[in-house]
């Protein structure tokens, strides 16, 4: 099963972006060439590739779902 992650674009350098994910981790090696991301955009990421842009509302829903999954798994976040 493949799992995507959702995060917010903090900075852009060429075709790569610095993304802060919901778990607080960041990555500056996310390829955003497939989406028209800007600083502040929410993106869905698989591996190191941004697959799609998300609205703030959709990102908020995904964050709440992620928190519920972590809670069910017994991981406090």
Residue frames as qw, qx, qy, qz and C-alpha x, y, z in Angstrom:
[[0.000, 0.888, 0.459, 0.000, 0.00, 0.00, 0.00],
 [0.407, 0.348, -0.005, 0.845, 1.32, 3.44, -0.95],
 [0.281, -0.789, -0.438, 0.326, 0.98, 6.32, 1.45],
 [0.312, 0.649, 0.068, 0.690, 1.24, 9.98, 0.63],
 [0.386, -0.446, -0.410, 0.695, 2.19, 12.74, 3.03],
 [0.103, 0.879, 0.326, 0.332, 0.84, 16.27, 3.19],
 [0.527, -0.400, -0.160, 0.733, 2.89, 19.32, 3.98],
 [0.132, 0.962, 0.171, -0.169, 3.23, 23.04, 3.53],
 [0.671, 0.471, 0.012, 0.572, 5.73, 24.70, 1.21],
 [0.449, -0.775, -0.110, 0.430, 8.13, 26.86, 3.22],
 [0.070, -0.734, 0.395, 0.547, 10.63, 27.78, 0.49],
 [0.847, 0.477, 0.233, 0.028, 11.27, 27.10, -3.18],
 [0.217, -0.675, 0.535, 0.459, 14.63, 26.76, -4.93],
 [0.158, 0.263, -0.786, -0.536, 14.33, 25.96, -8.62],
 [0.654, -0.123, -0.556, -0.499, 12.19, 22.86, -8.97],
 [0.530, -0.186, -0.760, 0.327, 12.69, 21.75, -5.36],
 [0.363, -0.697, -0.054, -0.616, 10.86, 22.92, -2.28],
 [0.097, 0.146, -0.780, 0.600, 11.37, 22.88, 1.46],
 [0.595, -0.394, -0.476, -0.514, 8.28, 21.17, 2.85],
 [0.196, -0.246, 0.720, -0.618, 7.16, 20.95, 6.47],
 [0.466, -0.211, -0.810, -0.288, 5.09, 17.82, 7.01],
 [0.597, -0.606, -0.183, -0.492, 2.38, 17.38, 9.64],
 [0.867, -0.343, -0.275, 0.235, 4.73, 15.37, 11.85],
 [0.315, -0.915, 0.133, 0.216, 7.02, 18.40, 12.10],
 [0.676, -0.179, 0.467, 0.541, 9.74, 16.94, 9.89],
 [0.348, 0.822, -0.106, -0.439, 11.00, 18.93, 6.93],
 [0.744, 0.071, 0.499, 0.438, 12.58, 18.02, 3.62],
 [0.115, 0.754, -0.177, -0.622, 14.25, 20.34, 1.14],
 [0.104, -0.257, 0.826, 0.491, 14.45, 17.75, -1.63],
 [0.481, 0.475, 0.698, -0.235, 10.81, 17.63, -2.74],
 [0.173, 0.041, 0.595, 0.784, 10.43, 17.96, -6.51],
 [0.296, 0.568, 0.489, -0.592, 7.51, 20.32, -7.24],
 [0.008, -0.243, 0.567, 0.787, 7.87, 20.37, -11.03],
 [0.052, -0.342, -0.884, -0.315, 4.48, 18.63, -11.52],
 [0.160, -0.786, -0.583, 0.131, 2.50, 21.24, -9.55],
 [0.197, 0.670, 0.036, 0.715, 2.30, 25.03, -9.50],
 [0.599, -0.596, -0.431, 0.316, 3.22, 25.38, -5.84],
 [0.110, 0.760, -0.154, 0.622, 4.02, 28.63, -4.10],
 [0.195, 0.123, -0.693, 0.683, 5.30, 29.37, -0.63],
 [0.423, 0.002, 0.419, -0.803, 2.38, 28.62, 1.66],
 [0.720, 0.107, -0.444, -0.523, 0.81, 26.02, -0.65],
 [0.691, -0.245, 0.634, -0.249, -0.19, 22.62, 0.68],
 [0.528, 0.438, -0.637, -0.351, 1.01, 19.66, -1.35],
 [0.947, -0.136, 0.235, -0.170, 0.49, 15.91, -1.35],
 [0.144, 0.713, -0.680, -0.086, 3.86, 14.13, -1.56],
 [0.993, -0.051, 0.107, -0.027, 4.90, 10.59, -2.39],
 [0.822, 0.073, 0.018, 0.564, 8.59, 9.82, -1.99],
 [0.317, -0.425, 0.002, 0.848, 10.25, 13.06, -3.01],
 [0.053, 0.234, 0.568, 0.787, 7.64, 14.15, -5.58],
 [0.307, 0.303, 0.389, -0.814, 4.77, 16.57, -5.02],
 [0.207, 0.287, 0.886, 0.298, 1.77, 14.98, -6.75],
 [0.059, -0.703, -0.556, -0.439, -0.95, 17.57, -6.22],
 [0.028, -0.276, 0.272, -0.921, -1.90, 20.84, -4.59],
 [0.277, -0.521, -0.799, 0.119, -4.44, 20.77, -1.78],
 [0.190, -0.756, -0.141, -0.610, -6.73, 23.52, -0.57],
 [0.047, -0.403, 0.612, -0.678, -6.22, 24.69, 2.98],
 [0.758, -0.175, 0.180, -0.603, -9.55, 23.04, 3.88],
 [0.937, 0.154, -0.304, -0.080, -8.50, 19.69, 2.42],
 [0.451, 0.419, -0.617, 0.490, -5.08, 19.92, 4.09],
 [0.362, -0.377, 0.473, -0.709, -6.79, 20.62, 7.43],
 [0.911, -0.058, 0.003, -0.409, -9.00, 17.53, 6.98],
 [0.828, 0.292, -0.449, 0.168, -5.97, 15.40, 6.17],
 [0.136, 0.474, -0.606, 0.624, -4.14, 16.73, 9.21],
 [0.637, -0.286, 0.346, -0.626, -7.05, 15.80, 11.48],
 [0.963, 0.103, -0.168, -0.184, -7.18, 12.33, 9.91],
 [0.585, 0.439, -0.564, 0.384, -3.42, 11.95, 10.43],
 [0.199, -0.444, 0.559, -0.672, -3.80, 12.91, 14.10],
 [0.848, -0.139, 0.158, -0.487, -6.55, 10.32, 14.55],
 [0.892, 0.266, -0.360, 0.055, -4.37, 7.63, 12.97],
 [0.323, 0.468, -0.609, 0.553, -1.47, 8.53, 15.26],
 [0.502, -0.358, 0.413, -0.670, -3.80, 8.50, 18.26],
 [0.947, 0.006, -0.028, -0.319, -5.16, 5.06, 17.29],
 [0.787, 0.357, -0.437, 0.248, -1.62, 3.79, 16.81],
 [0.727, -0.611, -0.191, 0.250, -0.70, 4.98, 20.29],
 [0.552, 0.137, 0.014, 0.822, 1.71, 7.62, 19.05],
 [0.131, -0.830, -0.360, 0.406, 1.24, 10.96, 20.79],
 [0.367, 0.141, 0.287, 0.873, 1.49, 13.89, 18.39]]
